[in-house]
Amino acid sequence: MKTVALPGPAASFVSAGGRDVDTSRIADVPAAGEHVQLTDANGDPLGLAISDPENARLRVLAVSSDAFPRIDGALIGWRVERALAWRKQLGLPAPTEAYRLVHGAGDGLPGFACDVLGKTAVIYIYGEALRAVGRVLAEAIVGFAGLDGAVVKLRARGGASDVQQEIVGKAPAEAVVVTEHGVPFEVHPLAGLNHGLFTDMREQRRGLARFAAGRRVLNLFSYTGALSVACARGGAASVTSVDTSAGVQAWARGNFARSGLAGQFETGDAVRFLSRAARDRERYELVLIDPPTFSTARGAPWTLDRDYPKLIAQGAAVIPTDGLLWLAANTHELGSLAKLAQKGLREAGRSGAIVEQAGLPPEYPTVAAQPHDRYLQICVLRLG
């Protein structure tokens, strides 16, 4: 096994718990997929890593205190056991439940993630160099979690347009119904990167009833309607879901039907919907905005940091006094969502009081040495 001596800052990063080592300042980067022994400048061992040059990272899967001599099935199985034990502590595993089982560096498995969807795991590999270990991980997850099989998806750095995937064990059906806190949702384990239920919003869906009860709700960028379902089940007076895709709107209608609920569904652009709603003096006491990080759906690039404040201002225009604005952002590069909210409210001539801020749920652990891994921001404001 090749030895790589890390420069001072990188060695300190690993010693502090860092698991994704930036290789930009390492002179001799190992070949893709190569397993390496990491040391500090004095030759003292730090841990074991896999070279992932596609992402300019050394993925640290073991540190010296773990006492594993190599990266193999024993190490990966131990990681999966620990990850599963934490989810059991949270009360998550169940025959039909959907939840995050592995979350990258926070579970000692940098470069990997896994959602469990009932009896099937969906495993994400974030680099070609990690593919071989990804298969070992899939076998360990299926075995330790007692699942039927796994769909392993290679998520290349280039984007989501070309997803390579393979099956370990039994292949799932195209559409599967899973539950979250007893609420049924349809998911598609074999379809692209997004299976239809973002598990990082688990706690937000559970808490929405506090804000939605008795209110007219507008959910923008509603996707398959999971947040809308949570509001409807929480006693909302009405729920309107807006998304550009007719396909996901049909999916959302199915999720409403599974809970015996009725809703309103608008297929179209969120900005145009808000412009029309403001013109027609429509009012919604709770507006949810969870936009994509980047999109070209409207014919021009749309980015959170530049365009979100204007969207917030438009949302505020249809919210009466004491109404609520629920905002989400899914990137660590954004900075403070609360500051963007303030910018948008100032543009709208409104004031707001923050009533809640939140982030990733407990099943999404992240290491303290890598704060950028905590990508999710939630900000709820009561408008004046």
Secondary structure, 3 states (H helix, E strand, C coil): CEEEECCHHHHHHHHCCCCEEECCCCCCCCCCCCEEEEECCCCCEEEEEEEEHHHCEEEEEEEHHHCCCCCCHHHHHHHHHHHHHHHHHCCCCCCCEEEEEEEHHHHCCCCEEEEEECCEEEEEECCHHHHHHHHHHHHHHHHHHCCCEEEEEECCCCCCCCCEEEEEECCCCCCEEEEECCEEEEECCCCCCCCCCCHHHHHHHHHCHHHHCCCEEEEECCCCCHHHHHHHHCCCCEEEEEECCHHHHHHHHHHHHHCCCCCEEEECCHHHHHHHHHHCCCCCCEEEECCCCEECCCCCCEEHHHHHHHHHHHHHCCCCCCCEEEEEEECHHHCCHHHHHHHHHHHHCCCEEEEEEECCCCCCCCCCCCHHHCCEEEEEEEEC
